Amino acid sequence: MTDSPANRRAEPRLPVHFEVDCTSGDTFLYAHITDISSMGIFISTDKPLPVGTVLQLAFTPRAETAGGPTPQRLELSGEVVWNTTGQVAPDKPGMGVRFHHAAPKTRSRLLELVRAIAYLDVATDIKS
């Protein structure tokens, strides 16, 4: 068994497409989240940050995935735990970010979002 990032995931990730603002010190990165779980996200970017970088993240889920008509912006921190730098011909450059959960309210909102996405994912599979 390889020690790939996919094999290290404790929670399954769900496909999404959210714009995300990432800041770390003087570095600002505008990118996209391509999958999410209650533990972390994959950020698609041509310039992944080094492993260990702590980020401030801010994103607003689309209404259809937020579980309600008015999605609220989520702001939380995370840490880059892996990236595609140095991989041979990566077809999806980016980085895996594990969330740091400081505020219970933010954690609760994140869990609600992931549950809503999972529900919509299952409902779409059933209709197909």
Steps between C-alpha positions, in 0.01 A plus 500: 500500500636842409508793735308724263287787630184309404602212727557733797150650504299431811180634343376470142520820299208626297537681166422875502606813316531795740720804463730537800720781627816376674741718693821417679703796619561716193387226260150526351367224279171499314414143404224236491399225738437185297409265785410530865454290812446587863877471546636694203496608138695472178586837354565505127781743422800520268706632793452265797652618825756296696395226741461646848375840381218626722224673304203717572217380275179676398234366265130526436322181395257523212137513611412158356768332714470709815176346623310827481424801283756740651844345539730662754871550447711252694828625643738255661862400510680195374839353424643370174560128564599400145541654157565399143837675478765265367258238375559377148256674261223574752173537312332682788747732673412616847518423869318310771411714801395366841265729692583644841174531692513772762139612526220249569255711296729488194550125544123451519442704182769302319344167603157621383648598164674164451181313596297708251752429223502128586119494494490673161768263368297194607175650366666563162628140487152365576344708218762385248 
